[in-house]
């Protein structure tokens, strides 16, 4: 029996300021995740996460959000609790954001039973800019949250 595949997806666009938050978290996690966990960077087009979810037993998706909270605020959403609040996830250049991509995966029966989404509140999304100071500070906290979530779920989980 093979070990269930768990995946962490960092989503974003590194060329659009705080939209690169998920990618920065994925980079921070390199070499730090438990065995049996794949860390995947899904740059620019959130629909790529559909392929990354294929065959996964669980997923943790990290992306920038805009809810009106202070930049750098972390938000945790459990997709198993129902539809995500798609209004807080920024749309990509192709008008489909992480919220819609997760719901599409759910409709196609490709969403792992345990799917968590960690949002990092962004504030600056200008083309060509890097992460804002608040989001840079939140990246390490978000990586720690991801590692804690991975430790709470054993690799043998069938949820």
C-alpha atoms as one frame of an Amber mdcrd trajectory, in Angstrom:
protein
   0.000   0.000   0.000   1.457   3.356  -1.001   1.578   6.390   1.242  -1.200
   8.891   0.465   0.174  11.886  -1.410  -0.225  15.180   0.370   0.360  18.427
  -1.459   1.024  22.050  -0.496   0.278  24.490  -3.302   1.715  27.997  -3.296
  -0.320  30.061  -5.757   0.414  33.496  -7.136   2.229  35.809  -9.481   5.658
  36.945  -8.277   5.525  39.933 -10.653   2.439  41.460  -8.998   3.524  42.513
  -5.514   1.723  40.749  -2.671   0.141  38.320  -5.143   3.430  36.403  -4.856
   2.774  35.520  -1.193   1.782  31.897  -1.866   4.885  31.356  -4.000   7.080
  32.834  -1.251   5.577  30.420   1.285   6.207  27.481  -1.071   9.847  28.589
  -1.400  10.149  28.880   2.415   8.865  25.314   2.819  11.504  23.757   0.548
  13.244  21.011   2.502  11.136  21.593   5.623   8.038  19.460   4.977   7.562
  15.869   6.194   8.191  12.918   3.885   5.263  12.224   1.577   4.408  15.912
   1.106   4.927  17.610  -2.261   5.336  21.384  -2.396   4.193  22.817  -5.732
   4.399  26.394  -6.992   1.401  27.275  -9.171   2.455  30.548 -10.725  -0.009
  32.925 -12.346  -2.839  30.584 -13.405  -4.844  29.059 -10.520  -6.421  26.428
 -12.793  -3.014  24.679 -12.747  -3.860  23.619  -9.233  -6.445  21.200 -10.664
  -3.606  19.081 -12.071  -1.600  19.420  -8.852  -4.576  18.130  -6.838  -4.963
  15.002  -8.967  -4.491  11.937  -6.779  -3.783  13.894  -3.601  -5.218  12.626
  -0.328  -5.068  16.124   1.157  -4.119  19.608   0.058  -3.136  22.876   1.630
  -3.358  25.867  -0.719  -1.650  29.194   0.078  -2.611  32.370  -1.777  -2.970
  36.116  -1.324  -6.428  37.380  -0.367  -8.169  40.728  -0.157 -10.851  40.923
   2.526 -10.254  44.389   3.920  -8.172  43.162   6.870  -4.715  44.523   7.638
  -2.044  43.383   5.150  -0.210  40.359   6.534  -3.274  38.961   8.318  -3.569
  35.183   7.944  -6.919  33.580   7.122  -7.677  29.834   7.324 -10.475  28.286
   5.283 -11.520  24.619   5.340 -12.952  23.726   1.926 -14.617  20.713   3.577
 -16.889  23.137   5.431 -18.439  24.289   2.169 -17.752  26.752  -0.637 -14.895
  29.185  -0.151 -15.617  32.921   0.062 -14.480  33.495  -3.536 -14.760  37.271
  -3.204 -11.601  37.433  -1.052  -9.348  35.617  -3.558  -7.843  37.783  -6.286
  -8.644  36.718  -9.818  -5.775  35.865 -12.095  -5.175  37.563 -15.417  -7.572
  34.959 -16.837 -10.351  35.989 -14.400 -10.346  32.730 -12.398  -9.082  32.923
  -8.843  -8.196  30.230  -6.312 -11.695  30.284  -4.840 -13.248  29.485  -8.218
 -10.546  26.908  -9.012 -11.176  25.079  -5.723 -14.914  25.090  -6.378 -14.308
  23.789  -9.914 -12.200  20.962  -8.442 -15.090  20.220  -6.060 -17.599  20.129
  -8.948 -15.313  17.803 -10.927 -14.882  15.545  -7.863 -11.120  16.251  -7.871
 -10.952  18.067  -4.533  -9.214  16.047  -1.801 -11.461  15.301   1.172  -9.181
  17.419   3.363  -8.439  20.708   1.619  -7.364  23.751   3.594  -6.723  27.190
   2.149  -4.440  29.623   3.913  -4.896  33.213   2.766  -2.382  35.975   3.360
  -3.979  39.410   3.295  -2.271  41.492   0.641  -2.263  45.228   0.191  -0.083
  46.066  -2.821  -0.533  44.308  -6.160   1.261  46.613  -8.595   3.054  45.033
 -11.532   6.806  44.790 -11.041   6.763  45.314  -7.289   7.885  42.803  -4.677
   6.120  41.733  -1.504   5.166  44.505   0.905   6.871  44.541   4.315   3.707
  43.278   6.048   3.347  40.331   3.679   7.075  39.492   3.824   6.695  39.238
   7.609   3.583  37.070   7.217   5.310  34.574   4.903   7.315  32.961   7.735
   4.241  32.830   9.992   2.274  31.219   7.160   5.034  28.634   6.594   4.884
  27.782  10.308   1.087  27.379  10.092   1.464  25.051   7.101   4.045  22.933
   8.949   1.779  22.738  12.010  -1.181  21.659   9.851   0.969  18.972   8.208
   2.061  17.649  11.595  -1.579  17.419  12.752  -2.456  15.166   9.824  -0.515
  11.890   9.746   0.555  10.609   6.327  -1.740   7.609   6.763  -4.856   9.772
   7.043  -7.619   8.712   4.701  -9.780  11.753   5.294
